[in-house]
Amino acid sequence: MTQVDRIALTDDVSLSRIVLGLWRLTDYGDHSPAAIQARIEAALTQGVTTLDQADIYGDYMSEEVLGNAFRAAPALRDKVEIVTKCDIVAPVGRYSDKPVKYYDTSRAHVMSSVDQSLKLMGIDEIDLLLIHRPDPLMDHHETGAALDDLIASGKVRSVGVSNFRPWDVELLQSGMKNPLVTNQIEISLMRHDPLTNGDLAFHQKAGTPVMAWSPLGGGALFAQSSDALRGKLSELADEHGVDISAIAIAWLLAHPARILPVLGTNTLERIAKMGDAASIKMDRETWFGLYTLALGHEVP
């Protein structure tokens, strides 16, 4: 079985190159502690050690579900890296009394969110904390200082952002002492504009790896892509003896920006195949062949 590589974010924080996303953890299927542990163990056998959470996942219930698994099997925590996010306040779960969805990057909210996440997951530190969405009202000095203080306190080991554009990253970074180590954005064969809109170029130049959410287009890759693209993916999958999703992930892994795909699935069968993409070395012609089909026309 191919083992997934690792990517270093700091001198003492590294993530598995493929990440198990937990945004669907409570959506369907069994989410008892035993079932969650089985899914994590299936990922670990392939070297997939990083778990991607957010306070809002599962209507603010996902972190507690994961915490229940840790409480039932305490040794599991030391085998994984925990990524979680904060700043989205939506009128569900513990915020059901709120009249509108909004973002909150104030010091008070970021600090309380981290404390809540630590408590719900039953852990002492978060390996990577991300600001989930750009906040139009963000005071970058206030938010940046809060993130620096969280690292100094030991509650958080490293910090980054999610869904930020380059100028958003630069604004927040200007108010911080510690580096923002990653940006989690949507990238896939179905959402390939970061290749050309400056997002990947910005991070590649800075040397900050990028996490890719919805790397299979949220299922759109299989349901809405062209017959030609699906056909080529199937052809390559047959050639390598893998599922077509592994080909789509290998396409992302081939990019020099060091993309870390975040794969969200609840089924043991699919989790057991997460590492297949790591065994595929995609050449330039194959990569551009898929890109051309995704574009719907040849490159200029």
Phi, psi and chi 1 to 4 in degrees:
 res  aa     phi    psi   chi1   chi2   chi3   chi4
   1 MET       -  128.9  178.8  179.7  -65.5      -
   2 THR   -68.9  133.4  -58.7      -      -      -
   3 GLN   -95.1  136.5  -68.9  -69.2  -63.8      -
   4 VAL   -72.6  138.8  172.8      -      -      -
   5 ASP   -70.4  176.2  -67.8  -23.5      -      -
   6 ARG  -122.7  154.0  -59.5 -169.5   66.5   76.9
   7 ILE  -123.9  126.3  -66.9  -73.9      -      -
   8 ALA   -83.7  130.1      -      -      -      -
   9 LEU   -97.3  -38.0  -60.4 -176.4      -      -
  10 THR  -138.8 -175.8   69.5      -      -      -
  11 ASP   -62.7  -27.6  -70.4  -19.0      -      -
  12 ASP  -126.2   10.0   63.4  -14.2      -      -
  13 VAL  -126.7  122.4  177.1      -      -      -
  14 SER  -135.0  154.1   65.0      -      -      -
  15 LEU  -122.2  155.8  -52.7 -177.3      -      -
  16 SER   -70.1  145.8   54.5      -      -      -
  17 ARG   -63.2  -28.5 -173.7   67.4 -168.3  -85.1
  18 ILE  -113.2  136.5  -65.7  175.0      -      -
  19 VAL  -116.6  139.1  175.7      -      -      -
  20 LEU   -86.5  112.8  178.6   59.3      -      -
  21 GLY   -85.5  136.4      -      -      -      -
  22 LEU  -111.1   21.2  -57.7 -177.8      -      -
  23 TRP   -69.9  -18.3   67.2   82.6      -      -
  24 ARG  -105.3   14.3  -65.0  173.7  176.7  167.1
  25 LEU   -54.4  -38.1 -166.1   63.3      -      -
  26 THR  -106.0    7.8   62.9      -      -      -
  27 ASP   -72.9  -41.9  -75.4    0.0      -      -
  28 TYR  -158.5  164.8   58.1   88.6      -      -
  29 GLY    76.2  179.6      -      -      -      -
  30 ASP   -73.8  124.0 -176.2    1.2      -      -
  31 HIS  -122.9   39.9   46.5  -93.4      -      -
  32 SER   -71.9  161.2   65.2      -      -      -
  33 PRO   -53.7  -40.8  -30.0   37.6      -      -
  34 ALA   -64.5  -40.3      -      -      -      -
  35 ALA   -68.0  -41.2      -      -      -      -
  36 ILE   -64.6  -42.5  -58.2  -54.2      -      -
  37 GLN   -60.8  -41.5 -178.5 -180.0   -2.0      -
  38 ALA   -61.7  -39.8      -      -      -      -
  39 ARG   -66.9  -42.8  -67.4  168.9 -161.6  163.8
  40 ILE   -65.5  -43.0  -65.7  172.5      -      -
  41 GLU   -62.4  -37.5  -66.0  -74.0    2.3      -
  42 ALA   -63.4  -36.2      -      -      -      -
  43 ALA   -71.2  -41.2      -      -      -      -
  44 LEU   -61.3  -32.9  -70.7  173.4      -      -
  45 THR   -62.6  -18.3   61.2      -      -      -
  46 GLN  -103.6    2.8  -54.8  161.1   80.9      -
  47 GLY    86.7    7.6      -      -      -      -
  48 VAL   -84.9   99.9  176.4      -      -      -
  49 THR  -109.9   -7.6   62.4      -      -      -
  50 THR  -100.7  130.1  -56.6      -      -      -
  51 LEU  -112.3  128.2  -50.6  178.9      -      -
  52 ASP  -104.7  114.4 -178.1   72.3      -      -
  53 GLN  -117.2  176.4  -88.2  -80.9   19.3      -
  54 ALA  -159.2  148.4      -      -      -      -
  55 ASP   -59.2  -34.0   58.4   -3.2      -      -
  56 ILE   -78.5  -16.7 -166.8  175.3      -      -
  57 TYR   -58.3  140.1  -70.5  168.2      -      -
  58 GLY    63.8   36.0      -      -      -      -
  59 ASP    52.8   46.5  -69.8  -15.6      -      -
  60 TYR    69.3   24.1  -60.7   97.6      -      -
  61 MET  -111.0  -17.3  -68.5  -63.6  -65.0      -
  62 SER   -63.4  -39.4 -176.7      -      -      -
  63 GLU   -62.9  -38.7  -71.1 -179.2  -34.2      -
  64 GLU   -68.2  -37.8 -175.5  173.6    7.1      -
  65 VAL   -61.0  -43.9  169.1      -      -      -
  66 LEU   -65.0  -41.0  178.0   61.9      -      -
  67 GLY   -60.2  -36.7      -      -      -      -
  68 ASN   -62.5  -36.7  -69.8  -22.5      -      -
  69 ALA   -67.0  -40.7      -      -      -      -
  70 PHE   -65.3  -38.7  -71.5  151.8      -      -
  71 ARG   -67.6  -32.6  -77.5  180.0  -85.3  -87.5
  72 ALA   -77.7  -28.3      -      -      -      -
  73 ALA  -137.2   78.1      -      -      -      -
  74 PRO   -56.0  -31.6  -25.5   35.4      -      -
  75 ALA   -67.3  -17.5      -      -      -      -
  76 LEU   -65.4  -34.5 -161.9   59.3      -      -
  77 ARG   -58.8  -39.2  168.5   62.6 -177.3  104.3
  78 ASP   -74.7   -6.1  -68.3  -24.8      -      -
  79 LYS   -95.8   -6.4  -60.8  177.8 -178.5  179.1
  80 VAL  -131.1  163.1  -60.5      -      -      -
  81 GLU  -109.3  136.0  -58.8   85.2   39.1      -
  82 ILE  -104.5  121.9  -58.3  -63.6      -      -
  83 VAL  -107.4  131.0 -179.0      -      -      -
  84 THR  -142.0  170.1 -163.3      -      -      -
  85 LYS  -134.9  159.8  -47.5  174.4 -168.2   72.9
  86 CYS  -150.0  166.2   68.5      -      -      -
  87 ASP   119.3  -10.3   95.5  -29.6      -      -
  88 ILE   -88.8  124.7  -60.9  178.6      -      -
  89 VAL  -114.3  109.7  179.0      -      -      -
  90 ALA  -117.9  147.1      -      -      -      -
  91 PRO   -75.3   59.8   26.5  -33.6      -      -
  92 VAL  -141.2  166.2  -64.8      -      -      -
  93 GLY    52.1 -130.8      -      -      -      -
  94 ARG   -69.1  -11.3   62.3  177.4  179.4 -103.0
  95 TYR  -111.0   25.4  -64.4  116.9      -      -
  96 SER   -63.9  -15.6   57.3      -      -      -
  97 ASP   -85.5   -4.5   61.8  -31.6      -      -
  98 LYS   -76.4  138.9  -60.0  -61.1 -177.7 -177.8
  99 PRO   -81.2  -15.4   30.3  -35.7      -      -
 100 VAL  -153.5  150.8   64.8      -      -      -
 101 LYS   -78.5  137.0 -178.7  179.2 -178.6 -179.6
 102 TYR  -154.3  174.6   61.6   92.3      -      -
 103 TYR  -110.6  144.0  -53.2  135.5      -      -
 104 ASP  -138.5  105.0 -170.1  -15.6      -      -
 105 THR  -107.3   21.1   52.3      -      -      -
 106 SER   -65.9  155.6   66.9      -      -      -
 107 ARG   -56.2  -45.8  179.4 -175.3 -178.3   86.2
 108 ALA   -59.9  -43.2      -      -      -      -
 109 HIS   -71.4  -43.2 -178.4   79.5      -      -
 110 VAL   -61.5  -45.2  170.4      -      -      -
 111 MET   -63.2  -45.6  -67.9  -62.7 -167.5      -
 112 SER   -68.5  -34.2   64.8      -      -      -
 113 SER   -64.0  -42.9  -67.6      -      -      -
 114 VAL   -64.0  -45.0  166.1      -      -      -
 115 ASP   -60.3  -39.8  -73.8  -18.5      -      -
 116 GLN   -66.6  -42.0 -175.0   84.4  -35.5      -
 117 SER   -63.3  -44.3  -67.7      -      -      -
 118 LEU   -59.6  -43.5  -68.6  170.0      -      -
 119 LYS   -65.9  -47.0  178.0 -178.5  177.7 -179.1
 120 LEU   -65.1  -38.7  -69.4  174.5      -      -
 121 MET   -85.6   -9.0  -70.0 -172.4  -76.5      -
 122 GLY    65.6   39.4      -      -      -      -
 123 ILE  -124.6  164.7   60.5  177.5      -      -
 124 ASP   -95.6  -23.1  -63.3  -36.1      -      -
 125 GLU  -151.0  152.9   62.9 -179.3    3.6      -
 126 ILE  -102.8  128.3  -65.8  163.7      -      -
 127 ASP   -70.4  -37.2  -63.6  -69.2      -      -
 128 LEU  -147.0  119.5  172.7   60.9      -      -
 129 LEU  -105.6  131.3  175.3   70.6      -      -
 130 LEU  -116.5  139.0  -53.6 -179.7      -      -
 131 ILE   -77.3  120.2  -62.5  -62.2      -      -
 132 HIS   -70.0  -41.9 -154.8  156.7      -      -
 133 ARG  -140.9  147.1  -66.8  -84.3  176.9  177.7
 134 PRO   -60.1  133.3  -20.8   32.4      -      -
 135 ASP  -105.6  115.4  173.4   13.5      -      -
 136 PRO   -58.3  -24.3  -21.5   31.9      -      -
 137 LEU  -100.0   14.9  -66.0  179.2      -      -
 138 MET   -65.8  128.3  179.9 -178.6   71.5      -
 139 ASP   -91.9  105.1  178.9  -28.0      -      -
 140 HIS   -64.3  -27.8   63.3  -67.8      -      -
 141 HIS   -69.1  -44.3  -64.3  -64.5      -      -
 142 GLU   -66.6  -48.8  178.1 -177.5  -12.8      -
 143 THR   -66.0  -43.6  -55.0      -      -      -
 144 GLY   -61.2  -42.9      -      -      -      -
 145 ALA   -65.0  -37.2      -      -      -      -
 146 ALA   -63.2  -43.1      -      -      -      -
 147 LEU   -65.9  -41.4  -65.3  174.0      -      -
 148 ASP   -60.1  -42.5  -77.1  -25.2      -      -
 149 ASP   -67.1  -34.0  -71.6  -13.3      -      -
 150 LEU   -64.8  -38.3  -76.2  168.4      -      -
 151 ILE   -67.4  -43.9  -68.9  176.4      -      -
 152 ALA   -62.1  -32.5      -      -      -      -
 153 SER   -75.3  -18.0   72.9      -      -      -
 154 GLY    88.2   -0.5      -      -      -      -
 155 LYS   -74.8  -26.6  -66.7 -180.0  179.0 -179.7
 156 VAL  -132.5  135.7  171.3      -      -      -
 157 ARG   -91.3  -31.7  -63.1  178.2   68.0 -160.7
 158 SER  -155.3  160.8   60.9      -      -      -
 159 VAL  -134.3  153.0  -66.2      -      -      -
 160 GLY  -155.0 -161.5      -      -      -      -
 161 VAL  -137.2  173.4  -65.7      -      -      -
 162 SER  -143.6  135.1  179.4      -      -      -
 163 ASN    64.7   22.1  -59.0  -64.8      -      -
 164 PHE   -88.4  145.0  -85.9   43.0      -      -
 165 ARG   -88.0  164.8  -61.3  -55.1  -53.4  -80.7
 166 PRO   -51.7  -41.5  -31.8   38.1      -      -
 167 TRP   -69.5  -30.2   44.0   86.4      -      -
 168 ASP   -66.5  -41.6  -61.3  -45.8      -      -
 169 VAL   -61.0  -47.4  176.4      -      -      -
 170 GLU   -62.6  -38.1  -70.1  178.7  -29.4      -
 171 LEU   -62.6  -52.0  175.3   63.2      -      -
 172 LEU   -64.6  -42.0  179.4   54.7      -      -
 173 GLN   -61.1  -31.7 -174.2   64.4   82.7      -
 174 SER   -66.3  -17.1   71.4      -      -      -
 175 GLY  -103.6   17.1      -      -      -      -
 176 MET  -129.1  155.3  -63.4 -178.3   62.8      -
 177 LYS   -92.1  -40.3  -61.7  175.7 -177.7  176.7
 178 ASN   -83.7  150.6  -68.8  -78.1      -      -
 179 PRO   -77.8  146.5   29.8  -36.8      -      -
 180 LEU   -79.6  118.5  -65.3  167.8      -      -
 181 VAL   -94.9  -11.1  -62.7      -      -      -
 182 THR  -163.4  167.0 -169.5      -      -      -
 183 ASN  -136.3  123.1 -172.7    8.6      -      -
 184 GLN   -95.7  112.9 -173.5  173.7  136.5      -
 185 ILE  -129.7  166.5   59.0  178.1      -      -
 186 GLU   -82.2  121.4 -175.1  178.6    5.2      -
 187 ILE  -143.1  133.8  -40.4  171.9      -      -
 188 SER  -168.6  176.4   69.3      -      -      -
 189 LEU   -61.1  -25.7  -85.6  164.8      -      -
 190 MET   -88.8  -18.8  -63.5  -65.2  -71.7      -
 191 ARG  -131.8   78.4 -178.2   66.0 -176.7  -89.8
 192 HIS  -103.9    6.5   43.6   71.3      -      -
 193 ASP   -61.6  -26.7   48.5  -52.6      -      -
 194 PRO   -60.1  -17.8  -28.2   38.2      -      -
 195 LEU   -66.5  -28.8  -63.1  171.7      -      -
 196 THR  -124.8   -8.0   54.7      -      -      -
 197 ASN   -93.4    4.6   68.7    4.3      -      -
 198 GLY   101.5  -13.3      -      -      -      -
 199 ASP   -64.4  -53.9  -72.4  -16.4      -      -
 200 LEU   -68.2  -37.5  -76.6 -177.6      -      -
 201 ALA   -60.5  -40.9      -      -      -      -
 202 PHE   -59.6  -48.1  172.3   83.1      -      -
 203 HIS   -75.2  -33.6  -70.8  -72.3      -      -
 204 GLN   -64.3  -41.4 -172.5  173.2  -19.0      -
 205 LYS   -63.7  -39.3  179.2 -178.6  178.4 -178.5
 206 ALA   -78.8  -14.2      -      -      -      -
 207 GLY    76.8   20.4      -      -      -      -
 208 THR  -100.1  117.8   49.3      -      -      -
 209 PRO   -59.3  153.2  -20.4   32.1      -      -
 210 VAL  -114.0  132.3  175.3      -      -      -
 211 MET   -91.1  137.7  -58.7  177.7   73.9      -
 212 ALA  -111.8  110.5      -      -      -      -
 213 TRP   -86.9  155.1   63.1  -93.7      -      -
 214 SER    50.5   52.0 -161.1      -      -      -
 215 PRO   -69.7   -9.3   28.6  -37.2      -      -
 216 LEU  -109.7   17.4  -59.9  176.2      -      -
 217 GLY    68.6   26.3      -      -      -      -
 218 GLY    60.8   29.2      -      -      -      -
 219 GLY    93.0  -13.2      -      -      -      -
 220 ALA   -64.2  -27.4      -      -      -      -
 221 LEU   -58.4  -34.4 -179.1   63.3      -      -
 222 PHE   -91.4  -29.4  -49.3  113.6      -      -
 223 ALA   -99.6  -27.6      -      -      -      -
 224 GLN  -121.8   -7.5  -60.4  174.1   24.3      -
 225 SER   -72.9  165.7   60.5      -      -      -
 226 SER   -67.9  155.9   67.4      -      -      -
 227 ASP   -58.7  -36.3  -69.2  -17.2      -      -
 228 ALA   -65.3  -42.6      -      -      -      -
 229 LEU   -67.3  -46.5  177.5   55.3      -      -
 230 ARG   -62.1  -37.8  -72.3 -163.1  -57.2  -85.5
 231 GLY   -64.1  -42.2      -      -      -      -
 232 LYS   -68.2  -40.2 -174.5   60.8  177.8  178.2
 233 LEU   -60.6  -42.6  -72.7  168.1      -      -
 234 SER   -64.7  -40.6  -64.7      -      -      -
 235 GLU   -61.8  -45.9  175.8 -171.5  -36.2      -
 236 LEU   -68.2  -36.4  -68.9  168.8      -      -
 237 ALA   -63.2  -43.4      -      -      -      -
 238 ASP   -63.1  -39.6  -70.2  -16.8      -      -
 239 GLU   -62.7  -37.7  178.1 -176.5  -30.5      -
 240 HIS   -97.9   -5.7  -70.6  -83.1      -      -
 241 GLY    69.7   38.8      -      -      -      -
 242 VAL  -132.9  175.5  -63.2      -      -      -
 243 ASP   -76.9  155.9 -173.3   83.3      -      -
 244 ILE   -64.3  -26.0   63.6  172.7      -      -
 245 SER   -62.7  -33.4   61.5      -      -      -
 246 ALA   -64.5  -34.8      -      -      -      -
 247 ILE   -67.6  -42.7  -56.8  -60.8      -      -
 248 ALA   -63.8  -36.8      -      -      -      -
 249 ILE   -72.5  -39.3  -62.7  -56.7      -      -
 250 ALA   -61.5  -33.0      -      -      -      -
 251 TRP   -60.3  -40.0 -175.6   80.4      -      -
 252 LEU   -71.6  -41.8  -69.0  173.9      -      -
 253 LEU   -63.6  -24.6  -65.1  177.9      -      -
 254 ALA   -73.6  -15.4      -      -      -      -
 255 HIS   -73.8  138.0 -164.2  -79.4      -      -
 256 PRO   -70.6   -6.9   24.2  -34.3      -      -
 257 ALA   -73.8   -1.1      -      -      -      -
 258 ARG    59.8   66.1  -62.2 -172.8  -62.3  160.7
 259 ILE   -80.8  136.3  -61.6  170.6      -      -
 260 LEU  -110.3   98.9  -68.2   80.1      -      -
 261 PRO   -66.5  136.8  -18.8   32.3      -      -
 262 VAL  -106.5  108.7 -179.0      -      -      -
 263 LEU  -100.9  118.9  -69.7  168.8      -      -
 264 GLY  -103.3  115.4      -      -      -      -
 265 THR  -152.7  150.5  178.6      -      -      -
 266 ASN  -106.6   -5.3  -90.6  -26.0      -      -
 267 THR   -94.5  133.9   67.5      -      -      -
 268 LEU   -60.6  -35.7  -78.3  173.6      -      -
 269 GLU   -60.9  -44.7  179.6 -177.5    5.5      -
 270 ARG   -74.5  -37.7  -69.4 -177.8  178.9  175.8
 271 ILE   -60.4  -37.9  -68.5  173.2      -      -
 272 ALA   -64.5  -15.1      -      -      -      -
 273 LYS  -106.8    4.0  -62.8  178.3  179.8  178.5
 274 MET   -58.0  -37.0  -71.8  179.0   66.2      -
 275 GLY   -79.7   -5.4      -      -      -      -
 276 ASP   -58.1  -35.6  -72.6   -8.4      -      -
 277 ALA   -61.7  -28.6      -      -      -      -
 278 ALA   -67.8  -18.4      -      -      -      -
 279 SER   -87.9   -5.3   66.4      -      -      -
 280 ILE  -101.6  121.0  -59.8  166.6      -      -
 281 LYS  -103.2  108.4  -55.1  -55.3  177.8 -174.0
 282 MET   -91.9  125.6 -171.1  168.8  -68.7      -
 283 ASP   -81.7  169.9   61.5   43.3      -      -
 284 ARG   -62.7  -41.8 -173.8  176.6  -67.1  -95.8
 285 GLU   -65.1  -41.0  -70.4 -177.0    5.0      -
 286 THR   -65.3  -43.3  -57.4      -      -      -
 287 TRP   -59.8  -47.9 -167.8   93.8      -      -
 288 PHE   -69.8  -28.1  -90.1   94.5      -      -
 289 GLY   -62.3  -44.2      -      -      -      -
 290 LEU   -68.9  -39.7  -69.8  171.1      -      -
 291 TYR   -62.2  -42.3 -176.1   41.4      -      -
 292 THR   -60.5  -43.5  -62.8      -      -      -
 293 LEU   -67.5  -35.4  -67.4  171.6      -      -
 294 ALA   -67.6  -39.1      -      -      -      -
 295 LEU   -68.7  -35.0  -72.5  170.8      -      -
 296 GLY    91.2    5.5      -      -      -      -
 297 HIS  -162.7  162.9   55.5   78.3      -      -
 298 GLU   -72.1  156.8   68.4  177.5   12.6      -
 299 VAL   -65.4  154.4  -65.9      -      -      -
 300 PRO   -57.0      -  -23.8   33.7      -      -
